């Protein structure tokens, strides 16, 4: 039995190529996603193949099937707004802050957590 070469470097190189193309075309892309949720579900929700599919094909198909479903924004502020949260602002339930109690992660700025 021969050992198959590790596909990881090739898959990462392919993903990088897709990412670079996405960023290169960003100036011409619409800011809002162009695909509908129903369209994305139809493309991404297909049945798994009966046989194993190589990783490069899976990567290419995922990129093709999600085309139009990405927002045309690559700014750090946008990413932080969608994904990130401030521990001081969101870690404690609102009621506990009103009563003057703190939860772990809500220490005031400049004061280390214990």
C-alpha positions in Angstrom: 0.0 0.0 0.0 1.5 3.3 -1.0 1.1 6.4 1.2 -0.7 9.3 -0.4 1.1 12.7 -0.2 -0.3 15.2 2.3 -2.8 17.4 0.4 -2.6 20.2 3.0 0.0 22.4 1.3 -1.8 22.2 -2.1 -5.2 22.9 -0.5 -3.9 25.9 1.5 -2.2 27.2 -1.7 -5.6 26.9 -3.6 -7.5 28.6 -0.7 -4.9 31.4 -0.8 -5.4 31.8 -4.5 -9.2 32.1 -4.1 -8.7 34.6 -1.2 -6.4 36.7 -3.2 -8.8 36.7 -6.2 -11.6 37.7 -3.8 -9.6 40.6 -2.4 -8.4 41.7 -5.9 -11.9 41.9 -7.2 -13.3 43.6 -4.1 -13.3 47.1 -5.6 -15.7 45.9 -8.3 -17.8 43.7 -6.0 -21.1 44.9 -4.5 -21.0 45.5 -0.8 -24.1 43.5 0.0 -24.2 39.8 -0.8 -25.7 39.2 -4.2 -27.0 35.7 -3.7 -30.2 34.9 -2.0 -30.4 32.6 1.1 -32.5 30.2 -0.9 -30.0 30.1 -3.7 -27.1 29.5 -1.4 -29.0 26.8 0.4 -29.7 25.1 -2.9 -26.1 25.2 -4.0 -24.5 24.3 -0.6 -27.2 21.9 0.6 -26.7 19.2 -2.0 -26.1 15.6 -1.0 -22.6 14.3 -0.2 -21.1 12.3 -3.0 -21.0 8.5 -2.6 -17.2 8.4 -3.1 -14.4 10.3 -1.5 -13.6 13.6 -3.3 -10.1 15.1 -3.3 -9.6 18.2 -1.2 -8.8 20.5 -4.1 -12.1 19.7 -5.7 -14.0 20.3 -2.5 -12.2 23.7 -2.0 -13.0 24.8 -5.6 -16.7 23.6 -5.3 -17.2 25.4 -2.0 -15.9 28.6 -3.4 -18.0 28.3 -6.5 -21.1 27.3 -4.6 -20.8 30.2 -2.2 -20.2 32.8 -5.0 -22.3 35.9 -4.3 -22.9 35.0 -0.7 -20.1 37.0 0.7 -20.3 40.7 1.7 -17.9 42.9 -0.3 -16.2 44.3 2.7 -12.7 43.5 4.0 -12.2 46.2 6.5 -11.2 45.4 10.1 -13.9 47.5 11.6 -16.6 45.7 9.7 -15.2 42.3 10.8 -15.1 43.5 14.4 -18.6 44.8 14.2 -20.0 41.5 12.9 -17.8 39.0 14.8 -16.0 40.8 17.7 -17.3 41.8 21.0 -15.9 43.9 23.8 -15.6 41.9 27.0 -16.4 45.0 29.1 -19.6 45.6 27.2 -21.0 42.1 26.6 -19.7 39.8 29.3 -21.9 40.8 32.2 -25.7 40.6 32.1 -27.2 44.0 32.1 -28.9 43.6 35.5 -25.8 42.7 37.4 -24.0 45.9 36.1 -26.9 48.0 37.3 -26.6 46.6 40.8 -22.8 47.3 40.9 -21.6 43.7 40.7 -19.1 42.5 38.2 -18.6 39.3 36.4 -15.3 37.8 35.3 -14.1 39.8 32.2 -15.8 43.0 33.1 -13.0 44.7 35.0 -12.6 48.4 34.3 -9.9 49.5 32.0 -6.5 49.7 33.5 -7.3 47.3 36.3 -6.1 43.7 35.8 -8.4 40.7 36.2 -7.8 38.3 39.1 
